[in-house]
Amino acid sequence: MSQLVAVWRRTTLLVVALLASATALAQIEPSDAHRQVSVEVAESLRYGHYVDVDFNDEWSRNAFTRYLDILDGQRAFLREEDVADFRHLEPRIDDMLLDGDLAGAYALYQRYHERAEARYEWLLARIDAGLDLTFDSRERLETDRSEAPWATQASELDELWRKRLKNAALTLDISGQSRDEIEANLRQRYEGQLTRLRQTNGEDVFGLFMAAVTGTIDPHTEYLSPSQGESFDIQMRLSLEGIGAMLQSDGEYVKVTSLVPGGPADRAGALEPADRIVGVGQEDGEMVNVVGMRLDEVVDLIRGPKGTVVRLDVVPAEAVDMTRSHVVEITRDTVDLEEQAAQGEILEIERDDGTRRIGVITIPTFYVDFDAWQAGEEDYRSTTRDVAREVERLRNEGIDGLMLDLRNNGGGALQEANSLLGLFIDRGPTVQVRDARGRINLYGDTDSGSLYDGPMAVLVNRLSASASEILAGAIQDYGRGLVLGNATFGKGTVQTLSELSHGEIKLTRAKFYRISGESTQHRGVEPDILFPNLVDPERIGESSLDNALEWDTVREVQYRTYGEPWEYLETLRDRHEQRADTHPNFVYLEKRAEMARRMREERTSVSLDREQRQREVEELEAEQLALENQRREALGLEPLEEWTDARDTEVGADDAADDEEPVDRAQVLEAAEILTDYAELSQRHLAGRP
């Protein structure tokens, strides 16, 4: 009876939806405004972008391929014959763009739309007919089809989607859902995707095509529709109420790329970079499955008024299977400047001849109260002012070295990176900025004197970006101190926003270069001493983005050096390795990084056999749990029963038990050890002692 009701319901919805779809689909056409903006975007790219954009057949082929990837990146809807029908567009994208001729781009979208609509109906019909919930075959499902050839027969895609549907059902079955719950959840998922597909309008299609056009040039150049431009303005004013997380699409999933320092998600310790969000719920409301949902739609679900709660169904980055999700609750809030303020502390490092005191200043972002600064107020807040206050306090309390912790600092106000360096050098250049015409502007500190001239180190990781990389690179180039940790993000470009007749365009207009002449783009800043990486560089960072501009160099500028830390690197690395080889947290980090690499290379498919699937997951989770418990045993801590409990011990000192040493805290302590070694070696050198 329930199946008959479901079929009747689906038939009724289908009749209504087909009528609506026929009308909506006929209306998906470019407007005169879109045709005009197409020409404006082409002119902006050709004459305003940092690189010389050569609109030719090769560029057109790349743009055509990217458009197909945006529409059907997993080769799951379109067939080879569909692509062949539009191959004539491949060398013509440049002409289409320059002439405002969007008919071909919209026609290709319409073909995709028809295939996707038919596929979702096919899926819903199979669910209505009753799913086969026996999972005892030896079949496997390929998890990444981005490089797969286009299917030549409809039957090939039927087989792919049969496996996909079975995998989706198996995932829910393993999580303990009943048959009715599985069918209801999958019906909701595909009905939701079908509904969103049918709501597509001309603005949406134009945005997809523009994403292909701009993304072919570099990942930070993009067209913003009027609504997207408004959202971007809100974010730039930092008044957006939400969870404080940066998200991006990753195939069918939405992935966390970074957390806003001091934001709700950061304070809660509930999310980490590379986590995937598979569901969003409001307060006690129903959880909405967001697999396959557009990024902007997921963002809209997560946003909400300050003080309200959003529930996220999250698959941790280190999870070995999509069945290992868990629900986290985050209270929406605005980002408080006080939460982003620089804060200092003193670490005591024991040595044979006494205790050394290392000052550590954590800098979550480069901020400045622009309104107060422009109004001429003398006591306006800024990173440089707050760091200066902390330096003076720490120096008065007596320190043998100073470390700046820039981990997870995604940048901010460039002027603050510039002025902050001035606290540690006596005038000099900070960064070179090269524009599209090859002209180079040099920025630097013009104030004489420095606030602190003792031994220094800068701690960075993969999420240290932009202004953080400029500061770290300058400290390294000047020989002013050591750079420790992981290679940074590699964001070394500058974007500006320009209005169009309809919407806006964000263009890459310039590039950052260190005073040594090396770009920070793509490669980031390479530390003097590397730590094992907690963030997978294959998934997070500039080098992981399609068409990222390459690393290059310009002429170095004249500058004085303040020290020669490189003279001590061999000794410092030897001492670090001796400690790291026996330190439980560093042994753990090294093994976990190796495990992540191995999993990425080996996990290219999933089993559709329930027992085999669970066996594979349990084996990997047992390996993860054993690795975590080896760390805990060496530290004298109680072992864990579940590997998922390990995350709670890694979110920071405030969230871990008093007798625990979180993994990220171990990096700070080891960096303090290295800085202590450096201070001792450099002092011996100055004293003429070996």
Secondary structure, DSSP 8 states (H G I E B T S, - for coil): -HHHHHHHHHHHHHHHHHHHHHHHHHT----HHHHHHHHHHHHHHHHHSSS----SHHHHHHHHHHHHHHHHTTS-S-BHHHHHHTGGGTTTHHHHHHHT--HHHHHHHHHHHHHHHHHHHHHHHHHHT----------EEES--TTS--BSSHHHHHHHHHHHHHHHHHHHHHTT--HHHHHHHHHHHHHHHHHHHHT--HHHHHHHHHHHHHHTT-TT-EEE-HHHHHHHHHHHTT---B--EEEEEETTEEEEEEE-TTSHHHHHT---TT-EEEEEEETTS--EE-TT--HHHHHHHH---TT-EEEEEEE-TT-SSTT--EEEEEE-B---GGGGS-EEEEEEEEETTEEEEEEEEE---B-B-HHHHHTT-TT--BHHHHHHHHHHHHHHH--SEEEEE-TT---B-HHHHHHHHTTTSSSEEEEEEEETTS-EEEEEE---S-S--S-EEEEE-TT--THHHHHHHHHHHTT-SEEEES------EEEEEEE-SSSEEEEEEEEEE-TTSBB-TTT----SEE---SS-TTTSSGGGSTT-----B--------S--GGGGHHHHHHHHHHHHTT-HHHHHHHHHHHHHHHHHHH-SEEE-SHHHHHHHHHHHHHHHHHHHHHHHHHTT----SSGGGGGGGTS-TTTS-TT---HHHHHHHHHHHHHHHHHHHHHHHHTT--
